[in-house]
């Protein structure tokens, strides 16, 4: 498990930084992946795509980032049956986010992870019907 965190840390350090104080795209990729995972894995949880788009704008990411990330996640998690392959850097960011999320889910247990996401992803996920 420590090896996974070390590898994740090293890969994140090696990722190119964006200009200014804007958070790296990898942070956003992780948020999007976790929001979609919460929608699928956590009972009575939903997300609004527009909220993801707004967060990307707040993070000063280029227009279209949300759709690229969504397509990359779908492509990777369906073995290429859905979504579209994106550039290698984005695919690597999705792989790292997937691994980190999987480790968190195992460490916290699914119900603990779902509960934590209510705080971590506030504004991106909500209870269905809200």
trRosetta pair geometry for C-beta under 8 A, 3 or more apart (Angstrom, degrees):
i j d omega theta_ij theta_ji phi_ij phi_ji
1 4 5.7 -48 -158 28 38 114
1 5 6.9 32 149 -13 66 102
1 103 6.7 130 -148 -144 92 115
2 5 5.7 -55 -151 39 38 108
2 6 6.1 40 151 -21 69 107
3 6 5.6 -55 -146 38 31 114
3 7 6.2 32 155 -19 66 106
4 7 5.8 -54 -146 37 28 109
4 8 6.2 29 155 -19 64 107
4 99 6.2 -153 -163 163 111 117
4 100 8.0 166 153 -87 107 54
4 103 5.7 169 120 -81 146 142
5 8 5.6 -53 -145 37 31 113
5 9 6.2 33 155 -20 64 107
5 103 7.4 173 -64 160 82 167
6 9 5.7 -56 -148 37 28 112
6 10 6.3 26 156 -17 64 107
7 10 5.8 -56 -146 38 30 109
7 11 6.2 27 157 -17 65 108
8 11 5.9 -59 -147 38 28 108
8 12 6.2 26 156 -18 64 109
8 96 5.6 128 -132 -159 83 99
8 99 6.5 -158 -81 95 113 120
8 100 5.6 104 -132 -74 151 103
9 12 5.8 -57 -146 37 28 109
9 13 6.4 28 156 -18 64 106
10 13 5.7 -55 -148 36 31 111
10 14 6.3 26 154 -17 65 109
11 14 5.6 -59 -146 39 32 110
11 15 6.6 48 151 -40 64 95
11 92 7.0 -147 -173 164 127 112
11 96 5.5 -156 100 -95 142 136
12 15 5.6 -36 -152 9 36 118
12 24 7.7 149 -163 70 86 156
12 26 6.1 -172 -125 113 87 161
12 96 6.9 152 -62 174 84 155
15 24 6.0 90 113 -172 129 150
15 26 5.5 16 158 -31 175 139
15 89 7.5 114 -138 -161 90 102
15 93 7.1 75 -117 -87 140 99
16 89 7.7 -29 21 -142 106 143
17 24 6.1 -84 -126 -85 56 106
18 22 4.8 -56 101 80 131 111
18 23 7.7 39 39 95 126 22
18 24 5.9 165 -2 -108 99 55
18 25 7.0 110 -46 -27 125 82
18 60 7.9 160 141 97 145 104
19 22 7.1 38 76 26 53 113
20 60 7.5 -27 79 94 138 158
22 59 6.1 97 -163 170 92 66
22 60 4.4 -99 -109 66 130 118
22 61 7.4 156 177 -63 131 59
23 27 4.4 -55 154 47 123 150
23 28 7.0 135 100 -38 112 86
23 59 5.5 -61 47 -149 100 110
24 27 5.4 114 66 -4 71 95
24 28 7.8 -140 108 5 49 86
25 28 5.4 -58 -159 40 47 112
25 29 6.1 53 144 -27 76 102
25 61 6.1 105 -105 -122 86 120
25 65 6.8 -136 -134 -151 110 129
25 90 7.6 -61 131 -104 137 81
25 93 6.5 -40 109 -126 96 168
26 29 5.3 -46 -143 33 36 116
26 30 6.5 39 155 -20 64 101
26 93 4.6 -138 -109 -137 80 112
26 96 6.8 -11 -154 77 118 135
26 97 7.2 -170 -170 -57 76 103
27 30 5.9 -55 -156 33 29 111
27 31 6.7 29 148 -18 63 105
27 59 7.5 -166 86 -142 113 145
28 31 5.5 -53 -150 35 36 113
28 32 6.3 33 154 -18 68 105
28 55 7.1 160 -132 123 98 106
28 56 6.0 79 -154 -103 143 77
28 59 5.6 -176 -75 81 122 168
28 61 5.9 -12 -30 -54 171 152
28 65 6.8 14 122 146 151 132
28 69 7.0 -112 124 -77 98 159
29 32 5.9 -56 -148 37 29 108
29 33 6.2 28 155 -17 65 109
29 69 5.4 -156 -113 -133 72 120
29 72 7.9 -39 -136 81 113 136
29 90 7.2 178 -99 -153 137 72
29 93 4.3 93 45 141 172 117
29 94 6.0 -113 -178 -76 125 58
29 97 5.1 -140 123 -39 96 148
30 33 5.8 -56 -143 39 29 110
30 34 6.1 25 159 -15 65 110
30 93 8.0 -103 -43 171 74 91
30 96 7.9 -59 -77 105 100 90
30 97 4.1 -159 -96 -123 66 109
30 100 6.6 -23 -127 73 119 137
30 101 7.3 174 -153 -54 82 101
31 34 5.9 -61 -146 41 26 107
31 35 6.2 29 155 -23 64 107
31 52 7.9 165 118 -129 105 88
31 55 6.8 -116 121 136 150 152
31 121 6.7 146 -156 -112 83 93
31 124 6.6 -169 171 -71 104 173
32 35 5.7 -53 -147 34 30 112
32 36 6.5 24 157 -12 64 105
32 52 5.8 75 -110 -147 94 127
32 66 6.9 173 -106 -138 138 71
32 69 4.8 73 73 134 165 137
32 70 6.9 -108 174 -70 133 66
32 73 6.8 -141 121 -37 108 146
33 36 6.0 -59 -150 40 30 106
33 37 6.1 30 151 -20 65 110
33 69 7.9 -109 -48 171 77 108
33 73 5.6 -177 -101 -112 82 130
33 94 6.6 148 -78 -141 132 72
33 97 4.4 128 27 135 154 130
33 98 6.4 -115 -170 -71 148 62
33 101 6.0 -130 123 -35 116 150
34 37 5.4 -52 -140 39 34 114
34 38 6.2 39 156 -23 66 102
34 97 7.5 -113 -34 179 83 108
34 101 5.7 -167 -88 -109 82 123
34 117 6.3 -166 163 -123 108 115
34 120 7.1 -56 139 114 150 127
34 121 6.1 -158 113 -68 112 131
35 38 5.8 -50 -148 33 29 112
35 39 6.6 33 150 -22 61 103
35 47 4.8 87 169 -104 107 154
35 52 6.6 -168 76 -85 163 113
35 117 8.0 158 -96 -171 46 121
35 121 5.5 162 -88 -154 82 143
35 124 4.7 -87 -104 144 131 122
35 125 5.5 -170 -140 -56 81 101
36 39 5.5 -49 -151 31 36 115
36 40 6.5 24 154 -11 66 107
36 47 7.1 -81 -80 24 47 151
36 70 7.7 141 -67 -124 141 77
36 73 6.2 118 44 141 160 155
37 40 5.9 -63 -148 43 32 104
37 41 5.4 -1 167 6 72 122
37 101 5.8 162 -19 175 170 145
37 105 7.9 -112 164 -65 138 132
38 41 6.3 -65 -119 53 23 91
38 42 4.7 -14 -165 14 68 127
38 45 5.0 -95 149 141 89 152
38 47 7.2 101 77 -50 105 114
38 114 6.5 130 -136 -128 85 72
38 117 4.6 -171 -97 146 133 159
38 121 6.3 -147 -6 45 160 159
38 125 5.0 -36 102 -102 143 161
39 42 7.4 -11 -59 45 10 89
39 45 5.6 -133 -105 110 39 95
39 46 6.0 55 -124 -129 96 32
39 47 5.1 -79 -67 0 122 104
39 125 6.8 -147 -62 -122 77 111
41 105 7.6 -63 174 -122 165 135
41 110 6.2 -127 169 -155 116 112
41 113 7.7 -16 118 96 138 122
41 114 6.7 -145 113 -80 95 105
42 45 4.0 37 91 -2 107 144
42 110 7.8 -172 -86 170 68 90
42 113 7.9 -132 -76 100 108 84
42 114 3.6 145 -112 -132 112 117
42 117 6.6 -131 -45 56 157 139
42 125 7.9 57 63 173 140 149
43 114 7.6 36 25 -166 67 161
44 127 5.5 -2 146 -151 101 82
44 128 5.1 -117 -162 18 61 103
45 114 7.1 -140 -40 -155 146 106
45 117 7.8 31 -140 99 154 130
45 125 5.5 2 -173 -180 105 121
45 126 7.5 149 -152 79 62 26
45 127 6.8 -58 -101 -109 48 40
45 128 6.8 -42 -5 -35 4 85
46 125 6.9 154 81 -157 34 72
46 126 6.0 -30 66 68 83 75
46 127 7.3 30 21 140 90 17
46 128 4.6 102 -23 -91 118 71
46 130 7.7 -178 52 37 114 90
47 51 6.8 -123 -178 54 81 123
47 52 7.0 47 160 -40 122 109
47 124 5.9 -5 -137 156 108 70
47 125 4.9 -49 -85 -101 87 67
47 126 7.4 131 -99 19 39 72
48 51 4.3 86 76 -5 97 107
48 52 7.6 -171 96 -6 56 80
48 124 7.9 -142 45 -160 73 42
48 126 7.5 16 -15 16 99 116
49 52 5.6 -53 -161 32 42 113
49 53 6.6 42 145 -19 70 103
49 66 7.3 119 -175 156 83 136
49 70 7.9 11 -134 -82 107 148
50 53 5.4 -50 -149 35 39 115
50 54 6.3 42 151 -20 68 103
51 54 5.6 -51 -147 36 33 113
51 55 6.5 36 152 -21 64 103
51 123 6.3 180 -169 153 125 69
51 124 5.3 173 125 -119 125 52
52 55 5.7 -52 -149 33 32 112
52 56 6.6 35 151 -20 64 102
52 66 4.9 123 125 -136 105 127
52 70 8.0 97 122 -61 156 110
52 124 6.3 71 -77 -141 71 102
53 56 5.7 -53 -154 33 33 112
53 57 6.6 32 149 -18 64 104
53 66 4.8 -85 -89 -4 65 161
54 57 5.6 -53 -151 35 35 113
54 58 6.4 37 150 -20 67 104
55 58 5.5 -52 -148 36 35 114
55 59 6.3 27 154 -12 66 109
55 123 7.4 126 -76 120 114 115
55 124 6.5 -5 -39 -86 149 110
56 59 5.8 -62 -147 44 30 107
56 61 4.4 -74 -171 55 85 122
56 65 4.7 178 -157 70 138 120
56 66 5.0 -126 -20 -50 150 95
57 60 7.4 33 179 -79 35 32
57 61 7.4 -84 -71 46 25 76
61 65 4.2 -27 139 -9 125 166
62 65 5.5 123 67 -49 69 102
64 67 5.4 -57 -161 43 62 110
64 68 5.9 64 143 -24 84 104
65 68 5.7 -60 -148 39 32 111
65 69 6.1 30 157 -18 68 108
66 69 5.9 -58 -148 38 28 109
66 70 6.2 30 154 -21 65 107
67 70 5.6 -50 -144 36 32 114
67 71 6.3 31 157 -17 65 106
68 71 5.9 -57 -148 39 28 109
68 72 6.2 28 154 -20 64 108
68 86 5.4 98 -174 -119 91 141
68 90 6.3 -83 148 -140 110 162
69 72 5.7 -55 -146 37 30 112
69 73 6.3 31 156 -19 65 105
69 90 7.0 -133 -96 -163 61 117
69 94 7.4 162 -154 -80 71 104
70 73 5.9 -57 -150 36 28 109
70 74 6.3 25 155 -15 64 109
70 83 7.1 -158 128 -116 62 109
71 74 5.7 -56 -145 40 30 110
71 75 6.1 32 156 -22 66 108
71 83 4.1 143 -166 -160 55 90
71 84 4.5 -13 176 38 127 83
71 86 6.2 119 94 -52 104 109
72 75 5.7 -53 -144 36 28 112
72 76 6.2 22 160 -14 64 110
72 83 6.5 -155 -32 170 9 138
72 84 7.7 -41 -69 76 49 60
72 85 7.6 57 -115 -150 68 30
72 86 4.2 -49 -82 13 107 130
72 90 5.0 -118 -94 138 160 113
72 91 5.9 -143 -157 -86 114 59
72 94 4.9 -158 134 -46 112 147
73 76 6.1 -61 -145 40 26 105
73 77 5.9 5 165 -3 65 118
73 83 6.8 -172 68 -96 49 158
73 94 5.6 -163 -85 -138 63 126
74 77 6.3 -67 -135 47 22 98
74 78 5.9 -5 172 4 63 119
74 82 4.3 -85 166 112 110 102
74 83 2.9 152 83 -48 102 119
74 84 8.0 35 75 7 108 47
75 78 6.7 -77 -140 48 17 92
75 80 5.7 23 -166 -105 80 47
75 82 6.7 -134 -79 89 43 54
75 83 3.6 -113 -42 93 72 118
75 84 5.8 -76 -66 68 131 13
75 85 5.3 173 180 -73 158 49
75 86 7.2 169 31 -7 147 80
75 91 7.9 -65 89 -108 122 100
76 83 7.6 -36 5 73 58 152
76 91 6.5 152 -75 -145 121 83
76 94 5.2 164 3 124 159 137
76 95 6.9 -142 -153 -70 149 72
76 98 7.1 -130 127 -46 136 148
77 98 7.5 -180 -79 -109 97 133
78 81 4.2 -103 145 50 113 93
78 82 4.3 59 39 25 163 94
78 83 6.8 146 33 15 119 103
80 83 8.0 -103 -134 67 32 89
80 85 7.0 -4 -117 -56 94 99
85 91 7.0 -3 -159 -75 77 129
86 90 4.2 -44 112 79 128 137
86 91 6.0 172 67 -50 83 82
87 90 5.1 88 62 11 78 102
87 91 7.1 -148 97 -5 38 90
88 91 5.6 -56 -145 39 34 112
88 92 6.2 37 155 -22 67 105
89 92 5.7 -54 -150 35 29 112
89 93 6.5 31 151 -19 63 104
90 93 5.5 -51 -148 35 35 113
90 94 6.5 37 152 -19 66 102
91 94 5.7 -51 -150 35 33 112
91 95 6.4 37 150 -22 64 104
92 95 5.5 -51 -148 34 33 114
92 96 6.5 33 154 -17 65 104
93 96 5.8 -52 -147 37 32 110
93 97 6.2 31 154 -17 65 108
94 97 5.7 -56 -144 40 31 111
94 98 6.1 36 154 -24 65 106
95 98 5.7 -52 -147 33 28 114
95 99 6.4 27 155 -17 63 106
96 99 5.8 -55 -148 37 30 110
96 100 6.2 27 155 -16 66 109
97 100 5.8 -55 -143 40 30 110
97 101 6.1 30 157 -19 65 109
98 101 5.9 -58 -146 38 26 109
98 102 6.2 28 155 -20 63 108
99 102 5.7 -54 -147 36 28 113
99 103 6.4 29 154 -18 63 106
100 103 5.8 -54 -149 36 30 111
100 104 6.4 31 152 -18 64 106
101 104 5.6 -54 -148 37 33 112
101 105 6.3 33 153 -20 66 105
102 105 5.7 -54 -147 35 30 111
102 106 6.5 28 155 -16 64 106
103 106 5.9 -56 -149 38 31 109
103 107 6.1 28 155 -19 66 111
104 107 5.7 -58 -142 39 29 110
104 108 5.9 2 168 4 68 114
104 113 5.8 114 131 -119 92 113
104 116 7.8 -119 171 78 119 149
105 108 6.5 -66 -133 51 22 92
105 109 7.6 -33 176 150 54 6
105 110 5.9 21 -165 -92 97 63
105 113 4.6 -14 -111 -59 62 166
106 109 7.9 19 -170 -72 21 36
108 112 3.6 -142 166 102 92 116
108 113 4.4 132 82 -61 127 73
108 116 6.2 -61 -157 -7 164 138
109 112 4.5 78 61 15 88 109
109 113 6.7 -160 85 -11 39 89
110 113 5.6 -55 -142 37 31 112
110 114 6.2 32 158 -20 66 105
111 114 5.7 -51 -146 35 32 112
111 115 6.4 33 154 -20 63 106
112 115 5.7 -54 -148 36 31 112
112 116 6.4 32 153 -20 65 106
113 116 5.7 -56 -150 36 31 112
113 117 6.5 35 152 -26 65 104
114 117 5.7 -52 -151 28 32 114
114 118 7.5 46 150 -30 59 91
115 118 6.1 -40 -167 10 38 114
116 119 6.3 -64 -169 41 45 101
116 120 5.7 31 146 -13 79 119
117 120 5.2 -60 -127 51 39 108
117 121 4.9 -2 -178 16 79 116
117 125 6.3 14 144 43 108 151
118 121 7.3 -52 -109 54 9 82
118 122 6.8 43 157 -75 50 80
118 125 7.2 -100 -107 87 47 113
119 122 5.9 -17 -153 -35 29 109
121 124 4.4 -81 179 60 92 112
121 125 4.7 43 114 11 124 106
122 125 7.8 -67 -95 50 23 73
126 130 4.4 -110 153 64 125 135
127 130 4.9 92 65 -26 80 120
